Amino acid sequence: MEKIVVKNLYKVFGRNPQRVFELLKKGESKAKIYKKTGCTIGVNDANFSVKDGEIFVIMGLSGSGKSTLVRCLNRLIKPTKGEILLNGVDIMKMDSSELRETRRSKFAMVFQHFGLLPHRSVINNVAFGLEVQGIDKAKRLEDAEKAIGLVGLAGLEDSSVSALSGGMQQRVGLARAIAADPEILLMDEAFSALDPLIRTNMQDELLELQSQMKKTIIFITHDLDEALKLGDRIAIMKDGVIEQVDTPEQILINPASDYIKSFVENVDRAKVITAKTVMRMPDIVATHKDGPAQAVRHMKKTGLSTIYVVDGERRLLGVVKIEDAVKLANEHSTDLSSAINPDVPTTELETPLVDLLQTASETAVPIAILGTNQKIKGIVTRASILAALAGEDLN
């Protein structure tokens, strides 16, 4: 389900911004338009959707328009034209009262600089937004305490925020945002001010928190590694234009432009590409209908020396070698069971290739990918892993 849909969104800064659109139609660059008109294009014809419960990352270098775009979503910055549909309702058409209520009940923001109130304790900082909403004291403190527990600060409710480390202060900011139970979290460079180790820890904690909350999160960053780690999907911006929207793997494998290709060329692909991307369907026989003779026939036909064996529900039982199947067939056996070796390396669809490298180097058979109830979904070969890491076309 789509939580937010953005259609043909523009933000132009400067006097008489409408004159910019004719120049855009002529293909003029952002720099040339500024020189001719004095107007700066912050967002240029943005089109994308954000699914309910996903982490959607908007990434770009300084000046790319990413922070402008996220502030357009709740109209902290008023777009020049376009549509922003929240649960099917166009935010662009809301009056001031409707917009204020939408911001209060649907959105919460977490900024790079924490914006905490230094004279207040942790719990009173977290409860501040609820206080502004007029929630009674007992209820807001109860909700604030729950949020503090979620971000790992239980026991520090009465501490002064000025006594906390940067990472802990950012946790307070995050707790304040989630205490009001918003539908959408807007996080603008939320971890950029943190030291690298603390930043990595906060990324991990956000992913863990998201596994519990299932919120819709729109996360702004200039760091590609952070985008690849956090994003279910990523939008990459340049000069106000969204160059590509896709999953981290597809951005690595199929960059839409030379600009994006240059971005991703130094990324450690093994940490991002998963088994799902490089898997292929296995050659299998099934114990409920196939015996040794069919296994031998199939291996001879395909040139294989081993074959996967499943039961009637497509659950993996193991592998059979050609010599063992031939032996049973010569004995006129119709049962493969005695030849099945259950010692098969397995993994899951979302396992990063980096976690499969050692197994792939040690095993004599491909790695089986299992879904729910041990059902085989595909296999990953050593060759497919090496091809993916070398950047070869996987399609």
Sequence and secondary structure as in RCSB ss.txt:
>XXXX:A:sequence
MEKIVVKNLYKVFGRNPQRVFELLKKGESKAKIYKKTGCTIGVNDANFSVKDGEIFVIMGLSGSGKSTLVRCLNR
LIKPTKGEILLNGVDIMKMDSSELRETRRSKFAMVFQHFGLLPHRSVINNVAFGLEVQGIDKAKRLEDAEKAIGL
VGLAGLEDSSVSALSGGMQQRVGLARAIAADPEILLMDEAFSALDPLIRTNMQDELLELQSQMKKTIIFITHDLD
EALKLGDRIAIMKDGVIEQVDTPEQILINPASDYIKSFVENVDRAKVITAKTVMRMPDIVATHKDGPAQAVRHMK
KTGLSTIYVVDGERRLLGVVKIEDAVKLANEHSTDLSSAINPDVPTTELETPLVDLLQTASETAVPIAILGTNQK
IKGIVTRASILAALAGEDLN
>XXXX:A:secstr
 EEEEEEEEEEEESSSTTHHHHHHHTT  HHHHHHHHS EEEEEEEEEEEETT EEEEE  TTSSHHHHHHHHTT
SS  SEEEEEETTEEGGG  HHHHHHHHHHHEEEEESS    TTSBHHHHHTHHHHHTT  HHHHHHHHHHHHHH
TT TT TTSBGGGS HHHHHHHHHHHHHHT  SEEEEESTTTTS HHHHHHHHHHHHHHHHHH  EEEEEES HH
HHHHH SEEEEEETTEEEEEE HHHHHHS SSHHHHHHHTTS GGGT BHHHH B   EEETTT  HHHHHHHHH
HHT SEEEEE TT BEEEEEEHHHHHHHHHTT    GGG B    EE TT BGGGTHHHHHH SS EEEE GGGB
EEEEE HHHHHHHHTT    
